[in-house]
Amino acid sequence: MPVDPKGPVDVLVTGAAGFIGQALVQRLLEEGVSVQGVDVAAGEVPTLRLDVTDGSAVLELLRRLEPRRVVHAAALVDDRGEYARFQEVNVAGTQNMLDAAAAVGVQRFVQVSSIAALGLDPGVGAGEGTPLCPDTGAPYFDTKAASEELVRHAMANGRLPTVIVRPGDVYGPRCKPWVERPLAMMRKKVPVLVGGGAGLMAHCWIGNLVDGLMLALDTPEIEGGIFQIHDGVDTTTYREYFTRLAQAAGLQPPRTSLPASAATALGRAFELGGKLVGGPVPFTASSVRYLCRTATYSIAASRDRLGYAPRVDLDEGMERLARWLREHPPTR
């Protein structure tokens, strides 16, 4: 249910105008939970404006809303951009949220982290015990690891009861990295496959992730836990995923693939050019490595402690996505 912006509120969700935050707020509203979304931008769900990099504004808003629980989903999500900006949003912004949540007595702080916190290719069966990897050289990966470390410290120091959720590669309507961007590339005949598309994807339907986040909010006695959420399949290649995505959009499946070595060199050249002239780049060397990874990610803790069970498999997810794409054709 919508809330009085003066509070109190049961759940506060940051990043509520984003892909994940918006889906979570919508589910909470459907279930009658008192929820308030916040973001720097307006969204399709009830959203108050808040920049998490402004520590005083964060504290003022949390004092006003008095949330019982917080889901921190706000983040700068990209494989390109200035490291300082990632640090400001993903690390300093998380610290601001932790400090304010501790100050107002939040009962549970759910951090939306990412499997990216484990690095570009953490190996088979990576899980909650796998070391964080804050030094890949990829700003998003490194700052997600650093922000997760802050959340762990807050829990270990007794400042705040926390739960960490690490989504896999989340796809669904309005998803930029795994739906909109690759489809735009396919329409322009730009290759989306690297290394033959043999890398493994930890795909996660957005609804499955929201199921996991709801469990992270509601399951008792899981404070300090780290839970990875995806569709429970670790054998899907990027070639298979992008082929299915193309079919969902009524496009020809991708056939051209860039050799990994050539794509890596090209990514490095793009990065250098971006630093020299500014502006976005098509892709980076680290994104190439991620697309070539053979890592798998365990969801055993989520199954055992949360009772998580993926409800939507890739077949059904692609069917739902295809329907949505037909109803929302590209404008250009």
N, C-alpha and C positions, 0 to 999 in steps of 0.2 A: 504494500500500500504506500502511496506517497506520504511524505512526512512534512511536518512543520519545519521549515529551514532553521528554526530556533532550537530544535531538538526537544527531547532526546530521540535517538534513532538506534535501532537494533544493529544494522549493518551499514558501514560506510565503505564504498567501493571507489578507489582511485582509478584513473584511466577509464572512466565510464563511457567516454565517447569513442573508445577504441574497440577493436574487434572482439577481444576477450571480455573486457569490462562491460561492454554493452550487452553481450549475451548473458553474462552473469546477472546483471541488474534486471534484465527482462525476466529471467527465471525466478528471481527473488520476488519480483512484483506479482508474477503469476501465482506464486505460492502464498501470497498474502503477508510477506515479511516486510517489516518497516525498514526501508532501505533508502539511502541517499547516495547518488553518484556524484563524483567531482572530477573535473578535468580542466585543462587549459582551454579546451574548445567545447562548443555546444555539441550535444549528441541527440540521438533519437529517443533517449530515455531521460527522465528527470535528472538534470545535471546542474550543479552549482559550479561556478568558475573557481578553480584553485590551481595555482602553480606550486608544485611540490618543492621547487627549488627555493621558495620563499618561506624560510623557517618560521618567521613570526606570523605569517598569514596561516600557515598550517596549524600552529598551536592555537591561534585565535578561533579558527573554524572548529577544531576538535573540542575546544572548551564550550563552544556554543551548541554543537550537536550532541555532545556526550555519547558517542557511539559505544555500544557494548562490544562489538566486534568490528574489525577492520580487515578488508581485503585490499592489499596494495598491488594493483595491476598496472599502475602508471609506469611507463618506461619508454625510452627512445629505442625503437626496434628497427635496425637496419644493419647492413653489412658495410655501409659506407658512411663517411662523415668525420668531423673533427673529434679527436679523442676527448678534448676538454669538455665538449658539450655532452658526450656520453657520461663522462665523470660527473658532471653537474647534475644531470637528470637522474641517472640510474644509481649512483652511489650517494652523492650528497642529498638527493631527494629522498632516498630510502632512509638515510640517517635522520632527516627532518621528521619523517613519518614515525619512526621508532621513538624518537625523543618525545614527540607530542603524545603518542599513544601511551607511553609510560607515564607521562605527566597527568593524564586524565583518567588513568586506571582502566584502560581497555582490557577486556578479559581474554581475548584471543586475537592475535595478529597473524593473518595468513599472507605470506609472501608468495606472489606469483613469480617464481624464478624461471628457469629454463634448463633443458638438458645442455644448452650451450655453456652453462657454468662449468661443465666437466671438460671443456676443450673441444677441439675440432675432430678428434677421433680417439675417444677414451677406451676403446677395446670392447670385447665381448662381455655382455652381462653387467655393464656399468650400472651402479646403483647408489644407494645412500652412503655407502662406505667408500666409494670412489673419491679420491682427492679432488678438490676443486682445482681449476687450472686458470689462474688469473694472468697468465703471461703468454697468450697465443699471438699477441700482436694485432688481434681483431678487436676493435673497441667494444662492440656489443658483447662478445663472449667474455672479455676480460672484466667488464664492469658488472655483468650479471654474476660472475664469480665473486667479485669484491662486495657487491651488495648482499649476496647470500651470506658471506662471512660476517657482515655486520649483524644480520638477523640471528645468526648462531650465537654471536657474542652477547646479544641482548638477552637471549634465553639462558645462556650459561651463567651470566652474571646476576640472574634473578630479577632483571629489570622488567621483563615482559614475557608473558606466555605466548610462544610463537609456534607456527606450523609452516613448513616450507613445501610448496607444490612446484614440481618441475614438469611443465608440459613438454610433450614431444613436438613434432612439426605439425602445428595445428592448421587445419584447413576447413573451409566452409564459406558460405556467402560473405562477401565483403573482405575476405582475407587478401591482403596485398601480396606477401612474399610467395605463397604457395598456390594462389589462384589468379589474381588480377595481373601480376607482373609476368608470370610465364605465359599466360594467354595472350597478353599484348605482344610478347616476343614472338610467339607462334604466328600471330596474325601478320607480323612483319617479316616472317620467314627467317627470324634470327634463331640460331641453334640454342636449344635449352639443355641438350644432353652434353655431358662431359665424360670422357673415358668410357664411352659406350653406354652410359647410363647404368653402370653396374653397381654404383654406390647404393647403400641401403638407407631407406627412409623410415623414420619412426613416426609414421603418420598418426594423426589424432583428430578425429571429427570433433568440431567445436562443442557439440552437445555432450559428447563423452567427457570432455574437459570440464564442462560446467557441472556434470554429475560429480566428478572428482572434487571440484571446489566446494560444492554443497556438502559433501561428506567431510571435507577438511574443516568446514565451519561447524558442523553439527556433532561429529563423532566425539564422545567423551574420552578423556585421558590419553590424548595423543600429542600433548604439548612436547615440543622438541623434536617431533618427527619430521622426516623428509620423505615425500611421496612423489614418485614419478607417474605420470598419467599419459598413456597413449592407447592405441586401439588393440594392443596385445599381440600384434603381429610384427615379427622382426625379420621377415624375408622379402618384403616388398622392395624392389629396386626402383630407382628414379625413372628408369625407362618405362617400367610398368605404370608408375604413378602418372607420369606426364602423358603417356598414351591414353590412360583412362580419363585424364583431365581434358585432353583434346577431344575425345569422343563425347564427353559431357557437354562440351561447347559447340559440337558440330563441326569440328576442324579435323584436318588430316593429322594422324599421329606423327610425331616428330621422327625423322629418320636420320638426319645429319647429326653427327656427334663430333665435338672438338676433342682432339687428343689431350689428355690431362696435362702433359708437359707444355704444349702450346698454349692451352688456356691459362695455365699458371703464369707463364711469361707475359701473356697479354694482360692478365689481371694486374700484374706488377706495373706494367707500362701505364695502364689506366690510373692506378693509384698515384704514380709519379706525376702524370699529367694533371690529375685532380689537385695535387698539392701546388703545382706550379701556376695553374690558371684558375683554380677554384671550380666549384660546381660539382654536381653528382657525376659518378662514373658508372658504366654499365654493370661491371662486376669487379671483384677483387680476387687476389690470389687465395685469400683465406676462404672465400665462398666456394672457390673451385675445390679446395681440399675438403670442405664440408660435403660437397656433392659427391666426392669420391670415397667417403668414409665407409668402413665396414663395421663400425661399432653397432652394438645392440644395447638396449637399455631395459633393465629389469623393472617390472611393476609388481614384484612379489610383495613388497611392503604394503602397497596400496590394496592389493587383493586381500592380504591377511589381516591388516589392522583397520582398514577403512571399509572393507567389504566391497571394494570397487570391482565392477565387472563391466567391460565395454558393451554397450547396448547396440551400437551402430557400427557395422563392419564397413569395409571399403566399398563393397557393392552397393549397400544401401546409401552410404554417404554420397557416392557419386550420383546415384539416382536422384537424391534430394538436391544436390548441387545442380544437376542438369535441369531440373524443373525450375529452380531459382534463376539460372542463367537464361532460360527461355523467357521468363517473366521480366527479366531486367537486362535486355540486350545492351551491348556497349554503345555509348553515344558517339564514339569515333573510332 
